[in-house]
Amino acid sequence: MPTEHSYIAFEDNRRIAAGALDEVARAVKATSDARPQARILAFDAQTSEVLEIDCRGSVAEVLGRITAAPATS
């Protein structure tokens, strides 16, 4: 049975989101909009790989860039 990939994001030492990529990206975008100087890090929860989430533009644009990004293995 396949497991859903999960992600996690932090603002400094506070977890702001965990779960599916779109949910984490929405939380990262909301935090970035609310506090532009926030230090936010997002990770793949399985591999600990750092995620680059480009928060420019609307939520739809942020999500569009994520789904358009090539998957890495």
PDB file with one MODEL, atoms N, CA, C and O in Angstrom:
MODEL        1
ATOM      1  N   MET A   1       0.841  -1.177   0.000  1.00  0.00           N
ATOM      2  CA  MET A   1       0.000   0.000   0.000  1.00  0.00           C
ATOM      3  C   MET A   1       0.891   1.246   0.000  1.00  0.00           C
ATOM      4  O   MET A   1       1.723   1.389   0.895  1.00  0.00           O
ATOM      5  N   PRO A   2       0.742   2.157  -0.979  1.00  0.00           N
ATOM      6  CA  PRO A   2       1.593   3.350  -1.029  1.00  0.00           C
ATOM      7  C   PRO A   2       1.224   4.326   0.079  1.00  0.00           C
ATOM      8  O   PRO A   2       0.061   4.467   0.456  1.00  0.00           O
ATOM      9  N   THR A   3       2.249   4.992   0.583  1.00  0.00           N
ATOM     10  CA  THR A   3       2.015   6.009   1.607  1.00  0.00           C
ATOM     11  C   THR A   3       2.121   7.378   0.970  1.00  0.00           C
ATOM     12  O   THR A   3       2.903   7.587   0.043  1.00  0.00           O
ATOM     13  N   GLU A   4       1.327   8.310   1.475  1.00  0.00           N
ATOM     14  CA  GLU A   4       1.373   9.669   0.970  1.00  0.00           C
ATOM     15  C   GLU A   4       2.644  10.343   1.475  1.00  0.00           C
ATOM     16  O   GLU A   4       3.000  10.232   2.648  1.00  0.00           O
ATOM     17  N   HIS A   5       3.301  11.024   0.591  1.00  0.00           N
ATOM     18  CA  HIS A   5       4.513  11.751   0.958  1.00  0.00           C
ATOM     19  C   HIS A   5       4.118  12.908   1.858  1.00  0.00           C
ATOM     20  O   HIS A   5       3.072  13.520   1.645  1.00  0.00           O
ATOM     21  N   SER A   6       4.925  13.221   2.850  1.00  0.00           N
ATOM     22  CA  SER A   6       4.594  14.335   3.730  1.00  0.00           C
ATOM     23  C   SER A   6       5.765  15.296   3.853  1.00  0.00           C
ATOM     24  O   SER A   6       6.923  14.957   3.607  1.00  0.00           O
ATOM     25  N   TYR A   7       5.412  16.497   4.242  1.00  0.00           N
ATOM     26  CA  TYR A   7       6.355  17.603   4.320  1.00  0.00           C
ATOM     27  C   TYR A   7       6.123  18.332   5.633  1.00  0.00           C
ATOM     28  O   TYR A   7       5.082  18.168   6.269  1.00  0.00           O
ATOM     29  N   ILE A   8       7.104  19.142   6.038  1.00  0.00           N
ATOM     30  CA  ILE A   8       6.995  19.889   7.282  1.00  0.00           C
ATOM     31  C   ILE A   8       7.692  21.238   7.102  1.00  0.00           C
ATOM     32  O   ILE A   8       8.708  21.338   6.415  1.00  0.00           O
ATOM     33  N   ALA A   9       7.128  22.275   7.731  1.00  0.00           N
ATOM     34  CA  ALA A   9       7.715  23.614   7.628  1.00  0.00           C
ATOM     35  C   ALA A   9       7.788  24.246   9.010  1.00  0.00           C
ATOM     36  O   ALA A   9       6.926  24.034   9.863  1.00  0.00           O
ATOM     37  N   PHE A  10       8.846  25.029   9.203  1.00  0.00           N
ATOM     38  CA  PHE A  10       9.093  25.719  10.466  1.00  0.00           C
ATOM     39  C   PHE A  10       9.345  27.194  10.214  1.00  0.00           C
ATOM     40  O   PHE A  10       9.948  27.580   9.212  1.00  0.00           O
ATOM     41  N   GLU A  11       8.871  28.007  11.143  1.00  0.00           N
ATOM     42  CA  GLU A  11       9.275  29.411  11.219  1.00  0.00           C
ATOM     43  C   GLU A  11      10.118  29.492  12.483  1.00  0.00           C
ATOM     44  O   GLU A  11       9.603  29.339  13.590  1.00  0.00           O
ATOM     45  N   ASP A  12      11.398  29.731  12.317  1.00  0.00           N
ATOM     46  CA  ASP A  12      12.356  29.631  13.420  1.00  0.00           C
ATOM     47  C   ASP A  12      12.223  28.236  14.038  1.00  0.00           C
ATOM     48  O   ASP A  12      12.456  27.246  13.345  1.00  0.00           O
ATOM     49  N   ASN A  13      11.859  28.126  15.308  1.00  0.00           N
ATOM     50  CA  ASN A  13      11.749  26.804  15.922  1.00  0.00           C
ATOM     51  C   ASN A  13      10.298  26.356  16.097  1.00  0.00           C
ATOM     52  O   ASN A  13      10.041  25.376  16.797  1.00  0.00           O
ATOM     53  N   ARG A  14       9.353  27.051  15.477  1.00  0.00           N
ATOM     54  CA  ARG A  14       7.924  26.732  15.587  1.00  0.00           C
ATOM     55  C   ARG A  14       7.436  26.040  14.315  1.00  0.00           C
ATOM     56  O   ARG A  14       7.598  26.562  13.212  1.00  0.00           O
ATOM     57  N   ARG A  15       6.841  24.867  14.482  1.00  0.00           N
ATOM     58  CA  ARG A  15       6.281  24.174  13.317  1.00  0.00           C
ATOM     59  C   ARG A  15       5.039  24.919  12.866  1.00  0.00           C
ATOM     60  O   ARG A  15       4.140  25.180  13.665  1.00  0.00           O
ATOM     61  N   ILE A  16       4.987  25.262  11.580  1.00  0.00           N
ATOM     62  CA  ILE A  16       3.819  25.977  11.053  1.00  0.00           C
ATOM     63  C   ILE A  16       2.929  25.083  10.212  1.00  0.00           C
ATOM     64  O   ILE A  16       1.771  25.422   9.968  1.00  0.00           O
ATOM     65  N   ALA A  17       3.449  23.942   9.762  1.00  0.00           N
ATOM     66  CA  ALA A  17       2.626  23.032   8.958  1.00  0.00           C
ATOM     67  C   ALA A  17       3.305  21.687   8.828  1.00  0.00           C
ATOM     68  O   ALA A  17       4.529  21.567   8.889  1.00  0.00           O
ATOM     69  N   ALA A  18       2.465  20.675   8.647  1.00  0.00           N
ATOM     70  CA  ALA A  18       2.949  19.331   8.340  1.00  0.00           C
ATOM     71  C   ALA A  18       1.855  18.637   7.555  1.00  0.00           C
ATOM     72  O   ALA A  18       0.672  18.780   7.862  1.00  0.00           O
ATOM     73  N   GLY A  19       2.254  17.881   6.539  1.00  0.00           N
ATOM     74  CA  GLY A  19       1.265  17.154   5.746  1.00  0.00           C
ATOM     75  C   GLY A  19       1.608  17.163   4.277  1.00  0.00           C
ATOM     76  O   GLY A  19       2.777  17.133   3.891  1.00  0.00           O
ATOM     77  N   ALA A  20       0.569  17.203   3.463  1.00  0.00           N
ATOM     78  CA  ALA A  20       0.731  17.198   2.011  1.00  0.00           C
ATOM     79  C   ALA A  20       1.426  18.477   1.543  1.00  0.00           C
ATOM     80  O   ALA A  20       1.350  19.513   2.203  1.00  0.00           O
ATOM     81  N   LEU A  21       2.097  18.390   0.410  1.00  0.00           N
ATOM     82  CA  LEU A  21       2.874  19.519  -0.103  1.00  0.00           C
ATOM     83  C   LEU A  21       2.025  20.768  -0.291  1.00  0.00           C
ATOM     84  O   LEU A  21       2.466  21.863   0.059  1.00  0.00           O
ATOM     85  N   ASP A  22       0.823  20.635  -0.834  1.00  0.00           N
ATOM     86  CA  ASP A  22       0.000  21.826  -1.053  1.00  0.00           C
ATOM     87  C   ASP A  22      -0.400  22.483   0.264  1.00  0.00           C
ATOM     88  O   ASP A  22      -0.460  23.711   0.338  1.00  0.00           O
ATOM     89  N   GLU A  23      -0.677  21.698   1.303  1.00  0.00           N
ATOM     90  CA  GLU A  23      -1.029  22.260   2.606  1.00  0.00           C
ATOM     91  C   GLU A  23       0.156  23.008   3.215  1.00  0.00           C
ATOM     92  O   GLU A  23       0.001  24.106   3.751  1.00  0.00           O
ATOM     93  N   VAL A  24       1.326  22.408   3.126  1.00  0.00           N
ATOM     94  CA  VAL A  24       2.525  23.044   3.673  1.00  0.00           C
ATOM     95  C   VAL A  24       2.849  24.312   2.889  1.00  0.00           C
ATOM     96  O   VAL A  24       3.200  25.332   3.482  1.00  0.00           O
ATOM     97  N   ALA A  25       2.736  24.261   1.575  1.00  0.00           N
ATOM     98  CA  ALA A  25       3.017  25.437   0.757  1.00  0.00           C
ATOM     99  C   ALA A  25       2.053  26.579   1.077  1.00  0.00           C
ATOM    100  O   ALA A  25       2.462  27.739   1.120  1.00  0.00           O
ATOM    101  N   ARG A  26       0.789  26.262   1.299  1.00  0.00           N
ATOM    102  CA  ARG A  26      -0.186  27.303   1.682  1.00  0.00           C
ATOM    103  C   ARG A  26       0.205  27.956   3.007  1.00  0.00           C
ATOM    104  O   ARG A  26       0.129  29.177   3.144  1.00  0.00           O
ATOM    105  N   ALA A  27       0.620  27.153   3.973  1.00  0.00           N
ATOM    106  CA  ALA A  27       1.021  27.695   5.277  1.00  0.00           C
ATOM    107  C   ALA A  27       2.289  28.534   5.157  1.00  0.00           C
ATOM    108  O   ALA A  27       2.404  29.581   5.795  1.00  0.00           O
ATOM    109  N   VAL A  28       3.234  28.084   4.349  1.00  0.00           N
ATOM    110  CA  VAL A  28       4.468  28.846   4.125  1.00  0.00           C
ATOM    111  C   VAL A  28       4.125  30.189   3.480  1.00  0.00           C
ATOM    112  O   VAL A  28       4.652  31.223   3.891  1.00  0.00           O
ATOM    113  N   LYS A  29       3.260  30.183   2.487  1.00  0.00           N
ATOM    114  CA  LYS A  29       2.844  31.416   1.806  1.00  0.00           C
ATOM    115  C   LYS A  29       2.147  32.358   2.783  1.00  0.00           C
ATOM    116  O   LYS A  29       2.446  33.552   2.803  1.00  0.00           O
ATOM    117  N   ALA A  30       1.221  31.839   3.594  1.00  0.00           N
ATOM    118  CA  ALA A  30       0.496  32.676   4.551  1.00  0.00           C
ATOM    119  C   ALA A  30       1.445  33.293   5.577  1.00  0.00           C
ATOM    120  O   ALA A  30       1.314  34.468   5.921  1.00  0.00           O
ATOM    121  N   THR A  31       2.385  32.512   6.056  1.00  0.00           N
ATOM    122  CA  THR A  31       3.357  33.014   7.026  1.00  0.00           C
ATOM    123  C   THR A  31       4.253  34.070   6.388  1.00  0.00           C
ATOM    124  O   THR A  31       4.540  35.104   6.992  1.00  0.00           O
ATOM    125  N   SER A  32       4.688  33.800   5.174  1.00  0.00           N
ATOM    126  CA  SER A  32       5.537  34.748   4.455  1.00  0.00           C
ATOM    127  C   SER A  32       4.810  36.065   4.201  1.00  0.00           C
ATOM    128  O   SER A  32       5.399  37.139   4.323  1.00  0.00           O
ATOM    129  N   ASP A  33       3.533  35.979   3.849  1.00  0.00           N
ATOM    130  CA  ASP A  33       2.750  37.198   3.620  1.00  0.00           C
ATOM    131  C   ASP A  33       2.540  37.977   4.919  1.00  0.00           C
ATOM    132  O   ASP A  33       2.612  39.206   4.928  1.00  0.00           O
ATOM    133  N   ALA A  34       2.280  37.262   6.013  1.00  0.00           N
ATOM    134  CA  ALA A  34       2.013  37.921   7.298  1.00  0.00           C
ATOM    135  C   ALA A  34       3.270  38.525   7.907  1.00  0.00           C
ATOM    136  O   ALA A  34       3.226  39.582   8.537  1.00  0.00           O
ATOM    137  N   ARG A  35       4.395  37.836   7.709  1.00  0.00           N
ATOM    138  CA  ARG A  35       5.667  38.282   8.291  1.00  0.00           C
ATOM    139  C   ARG A  35       6.759  38.142   7.231  1.00  0.00           C
ATOM    140  O   ARG A  35       7.467  37.136   7.203  1.00  0.00           O
ATOM    141  N   PRO A  36       6.900  39.141   6.364  1.00  0.00           N
ATOM    142  CA  PRO A  36       7.857  39.044   5.251  1.00  0.00           C
ATOM    143  C   PRO A  36       9.303  38.761   5.661  1.00  0.00           C
ATOM    144  O   PRO A  36      10.073  38.223   4.865  1.00  0.00           O
ATOM    145  N   GLN A  37       9.677  39.112   6.878  1.00  0.00           N
ATOM    146  CA  GLN A  37      11.047  38.866   7.323  1.00  0.00           C
ATOM    147  C   GLN A  37      11.202  37.526   8.043  1.00  0.00           C
ATOM    148  O   GLN A  37      12.272  37.224   8.572  1.00  0.00           O
ATOM    149  N   ALA A  38      10.142  36.728   8.063  1.00  0.00           N
ATOM    150  CA  ALA A  38      10.183  35.434   8.770  1.00  0.00           C
ATOM    151  C   ALA A  38      11.234  34.521   8.150  1.00  0.00           C
ATOM    152  O   ALA A  38      11.457  34.531   6.940  1.00  0.00           O
ATOM    153  N   ARG A  39      11.870  33.737   9.006  1.00  0.00           N
ATOM    154  CA  ARG A  39      12.828  32.721   8.543  1.00  0.00           C
ATOM    155  C   ARG A  39      12.079  31.396   8.508  1.00  0.00           C
ATOM    156  O   ARG A  39      11.781  30.806   9.546  1.00  0.00           O
ATOM    157  N   ILE A  40      11.783  30.943   7.303  1.00  0.00           N
ATOM    158  CA  ILE A  40      10.967  29.748   7.114  1.00  0.00           C
ATOM    159  C   ILE A  40      11.797  28.682   6.419  1.00  0.00           C
ATOM    160  O   ILE A  40      12.469  28.950   5.423  1.00  0.00           O
ATOM    161  N   LEU A  41      11.741  27.474   6.954  1.00  0.00           N
ATOM    162  CA  LEU A  41      12.386  26.322   6.324  1.00  0.00           C
ATOM    163  C   LEU A  41      11.343  25.231   6.146  1.00  0.00           C
ATOM    164  O   LEU A  41      10.549  24.965   7.049  1.00  0.00           O
ATOM    165  N   ALA A  42      11.349  24.600   4.973  1.00  0.00           N
ATOM    166  CA  ALA A  42      10.432  23.495   4.682  1.00  0.00           C
ATOM    167  C   ALA A  42      11.260  22.286   4.264  1.00  0.00           C
ATOM    168  O   ALA A  42      12.273  22.416   3.576  1.00  0.00           O
ATOM    169  N   PHE A  43      10.812  21.116   4.690  1.00  0.00           N
ATOM    170  CA  PHE A  43      11.551  19.879   4.450  1.00  0.00           C
ATOM    171  C   PHE A  43      10.633  18.758   3.977  1.00  0.00           C
ATOM    172  O   PHE A  43       9.441  18.739   4.283  1.00  0.00           O
ATOM    173  N   ASP A  44      11.206  17.837   3.235  1.00  0.00           N
ATOM    174  CA  ASP A  44      10.574  16.558   2.956  1.00  0.00           C
ATOM    175  C   ASP A  44      10.676  15.762   4.257  1.00  0.00           C
ATOM    176  O   ASP A  44      11.778  15.568   4.770  1.00  0.00           O
ATOM    177  N   ALA A  45       9.559  15.303   4.795  1.00  0.00           N
ATOM    178  CA  ALA A  45       9.570  14.636   6.109  1.00  0.00           C
ATOM    179  C   ALA A  45      10.259  13.274   6.073  1.00  0.00           C
ATOM    180  O   ALA A  45      10.732  12.799   7.105  1.00  0.00           O
ATOM    181  N   GLN A  46      10.322  12.640   4.905  1.00  0.00           N
ATOM    182  CA  GLN A  46      10.966  11.333   4.813  1.00  0.00           C
ATOM    183  C   GLN A  46      12.471  11.434   4.603  1.00  0.00           C
ATOM    184  O   GLN A  46      13.230  10.657   5.183  1.00  0.00           O
ATOM    185  N   THR A  47      12.910  12.379   3.784  1.00  0.00           N
ATOM    186  CA  THR A  47      14.327  12.455   3.414  1.00  0.00           C
ATOM    187  C   THR A  47      15.077  13.607   4.079  1.00  0.00           C
ATOM    188  O   THR A  47      16.306  13.649   4.041  1.00  0.00           O
ATOM    189  N   SER A  48      14.355  14.529   4.680  1.00  0.00           N
ATOM    190  CA  SER A  48      14.902  15.753   5.277  1.00  0.00           C
ATOM    191  C   SER A  48      15.481  16.709   4.237  1.00  0.00           C
ATOM    192  O   SER A  48      16.189  17.654   4.586  1.00  0.00           O
ATOM    193  N   GLU A  49      15.182  16.466   2.970  1.00  0.00           N
ATOM    194  CA  GLU A  49      15.631  17.373   1.908  1.00  0.00           C
ATOM    195  C   GLU A  49      14.931  18.721   2.071  1.00  0.00           C
ATOM    196  O   GLU A  49      13.723  18.774   2.298  1.00  0.00           O
ATOM    197  N   VAL A  50      15.684  19.798   1.954  1.00  0.00           N
ATOM    198  CA  VAL A  50      15.129  21.145   2.057  1.00  0.00           C
ATOM    199  C   VAL A  50      14.321  21.442   0.797  1.00  0.00           C
ATOM    200  O   VAL A  50      14.760  21.151  -0.315  1.00  0.00           O
ATOM    201  N   LEU A  51      13.134  22.024   0.983  1.00  0.00           N
ATOM    202  CA  LEU A  51      12.280  22.409  -0.143  1.00  0.00           C
ATOM    203  C   LEU A  51      12.437  23.891  -0.417  1.00  0.00           C
ATOM    204  O   LEU A  51      12.537  24.702   0.504  1.00  0.00           O
ATOM    205  N   GLU A  52      12.456  24.229  -1.672  1.00  0.00           N
ATOM    206  CA  GLU A  52      12.451  25.629  -2.072  1.00  0.00           C
ATOM    207  C   GLU A  52      11.024  25.963  -2.473  1.00  0.00           C
ATOM    208  O   GLU A  52      10.527  25.446  -3.472  1.00  0.00           O
ATOM    209  N   ILE A  53      10.360  26.820  -1.709  1.00  0.00           N
ATOM    210  CA  ILE A  53       8.999  27.246  -2.035  1.00  0.00           C
ATOM    211  C   ILE A  53       9.062  28.730  -2.362  1.00  0.00           C
ATOM    212  O   ILE A  53       9.339  29.562  -1.498  1.00  0.00           O
ATOM    213  N   ASP A  54       8.802  29.042  -3.613  1.00  0.00           N
ATOM    214  CA  ASP A  54       8.821  30.418  -4.101  1.00  0.00           C
ATOM    215  C   ASP A  54       7.479  31.060  -3.743  1.00  0.00           C
ATOM    216  O   ASP A  54       6.449  30.692  -4.308  1.00  0.00           O
ATOM    217  N   CYS A  55       7.482  32.003  -2.823  1.00  0.00           N
ATOM    218  CA  CYS A  55       6.243  32.594  -2.307  1.00  0.00           C
ATOM    219  C   CYS A  55       5.780  33.834  -3.063  1.00  0.00           C
ATOM    220  O   CYS A  55       4.853  34.514  -2.625  1.00  0.00           O
ATOM    221  N   ARG A  56       6.408  34.132  -4.180  1.00  0.00           N
ATOM    222  CA  ARG A  56       5.971  35.298  -4.959  1.00  0.00           C
ATOM    223  C   ARG A  56       4.606  35.037  -5.575  1.00  0.00           C
ATOM    224  O   ARG A  56       4.301  33.916  -5.983  1.00  0.00           O
ATOM    225  N   GLY A  57       3.785  36.085  -5.640  1.00  0.00           N
ATOM    226  CA  GLY A  57       2.496  35.999  -6.303  1.00  0.00           C
ATOM    227  C   GLY A  57       1.400  35.441  -5.413  1.00  0.00           C
ATOM    228  O   GLY A  57       1.512  35.434  -4.187  1.00  0.00           O
ATOM    229  N   SER A  58       0.341  34.974  -6.052  1.00  0.00           N
ATOM    230  CA  SER A  58      -0.828  34.455  -5.345  1.00  0.00           C
ATOM    231  C   SER A  58      -0.592  33.017  -4.873  1.00  0.00           C
ATOM    232  O   SER A  58       0.385  32.373  -5.257  1.00  0.00           O
ATOM    233  N   VAL A  59      -1.500  32.538  -4.042  1.00  0.00           N
ATOM    234  CA  VAL A  59      -1.425  31.149  -3.590  1.00  0.00           C
ATOM    235  C   VAL A  59      -1.495  30.217  -4.808  1.00  0.00           C
ATOM    236  O   VAL A  59      -0.763  29.229  -4.876  1.00  0.00           O
ATOM    237  N   ALA A  60      -2.365  30.528  -5.757  1.00  0.00           N
ATOM    238  CA  ALA A  60      -2.486  29.693  -6.957  1.00  0.00           C
ATOM    239  C   ALA A  60      -1.163  29.650  -7.726  1.00  0.00           C
ATOM    240  O   ALA A  60      -0.781  28.599  -8.240  1.00  0.00           O
ATOM    241  N   GLU A  61      -0.469  30.776  -7.807  1.00  0.00           N
ATOM    242  CA  GLU A  61       0.822  30.803  -8.504  1.00  0.00           C
ATOM    243  C   GLU A  61       1.867  29.985  -7.755  1.00  0.00           C
ATOM    244  O   GLU A  61       2.657  29.267  -8.368  1.00  0.00           O
ATOM    245  N   VAL A  62       1.871  30.094  -6.427  1.00  0.00           N
ATOM    246  CA  VAL A  62       2.809  29.309  -5.613  1.00  0.00           C
ATOM    247  C   VAL A  62       2.557  27.819  -5.845  1.00  0.00           C
ATOM    248  O   VAL A  62       3.489  27.058  -6.103  1.00  0.00           O
ATOM    249  N   LEU A  63       1.300  27.412  -5.752  1.00  0.00           N
ATOM    250  CA  LEU A  63       0.955  25.998  -5.950  1.00  0.00           C
ATOM    251  C   LEU A  63       1.257  25.540  -7.375  1.00  0.00           C
ATOM    252  O   LEU A  63       1.679  24.403  -7.585  1.00  0.00           O
ATOM    253  N   GLY A  64       1.045  26.411  -8.343  1.00  0.00           N
ATOM    254  CA  GLY A  64       1.348  26.079  -9.735  1.00  0.00           C
ATOM    255  C   GLY A  64       2.819  25.814  -9.960  1.00  0.00           C
ATOM    256  O   GLY A  64       3.183  24.913 -10.716  1.00  0.00           O
ATOM    257  N   ARG A  65       3.666  26.591  -9.312  1.00  0.00           N
ATOM    258  CA  ARG A  65       5.107  26.373  -9.460  1.00  0.00           C
ATOM    259  C   ARG A  65       5.525  25.068  -8.801  1.00  0.00           C
ATOM    260  O   ARG A  65       6.419  24.384  -9.299  1.00  0.00           O
ATOM    261  N   ILE A  66       4.894  24.717  -7.693  1.00  0.00           N
ATOM    262  CA  ILE A  66       5.241  23.475  -7.009  1.00  0.00           C
ATOM    263  C   ILE A  66       4.861  22.271  -7.857  1.00  0.00           C
ATOM    264  O   ILE A  66       5.653  21.338  -7.993  1.00  0.00           O
ATOM    265  N   THR A  67       3.665  22.276  -8.427  1.00  0.00           N
ATOM    266  CA  THR A  67       3.222  21.131  -9.220  1.00  0.00           C
ATOM    267  C   THR A  67       3.960  21.060 -10.541  1.00  0.00           C
ATOM    268  O   THR A  67       4.042  19.992 -11.148  1.00  0.00           O
ATOM    269  N   ALA A  68       4.504  22.190 -10.998  1.00  0.00           N
ATOM    270  CA  ALA A  68       5.240  22.195 -12.261  1.00  0.00           C
ATOM    271  C   ALA A  68       6.698  21.795 -12.066  1.00  0.00           C
ATOM    272  O   ALA A  68       7.384  21.456 -13.030  1.00  0.00           O
ATOM    273  N   ALA A  69       7.168  21.833 -10.834  1.00  0.00           N
ATOM    274  CA  ALA A  69       8.580  21.505 -10.562  1.00  0.00           C
ATOM    275  C   ALA A  69       8.818  20.018 -10.777  1.00  0.00           C
ATOM    276  O   ALA A  69       7.987  19.193 -10.396  1.00  0.00           O
ATOM    277  N   PRO A  70       9.948  19.673 -11.384  1.00  0.00           N
ATOM    278  CA  PRO A  70      10.246  18.249 -11.598  1.00  0.00           C
ATOM    279  C   PRO A  70      10.499  17.537 -10.280  1.00  0.00           C
ATOM    280  O   PRO A  70      11.124  18.084  -9.371  1.00  0.00           O
ATOM    281  N   ALA A  71      10.011  16.327 -10.190  1.00  0.00           N
ATOM    282  CA  ALA A  71      10.228  15.511  -8.981  1.00  0.00           C
ATOM    283  C   ALA A  71      11.653  15.007  -8.954  1.00  0.00           C
ATOM    284  O   ALA A  71      12.220  14.673  -9.994  1.00  0.00           O
ATOM    285  N   THR A  72      12.239  14.950  -7.758  1.00  0.00           N
ATOM    286  CA  THR A  72      13.581  14.413  -7.612  1.00  0.00           C
ATOM    287  C   THR A  72      13.493  13.093  -6.877  1.00  0.00           C
ATOM    288  O   THR A  72      12.581  12.887  -6.075  1.00  0.00           O
ATOM    289  N   SER A  73      14.436  12.191  -7.142  1.00  0.00           N
ATOM    290  CA  SER A  73      14.422  10.919  -6.436  1.00  0.00           C
ATOM    291  C   SER A  73      15.686  10.706  -5.668  1.00  0.00           C
ATOM    292  O   SER A  73      15.843   9.677  -5.011  1.00  0.00           O
TER     293      SER A  73
ENDMDL
END
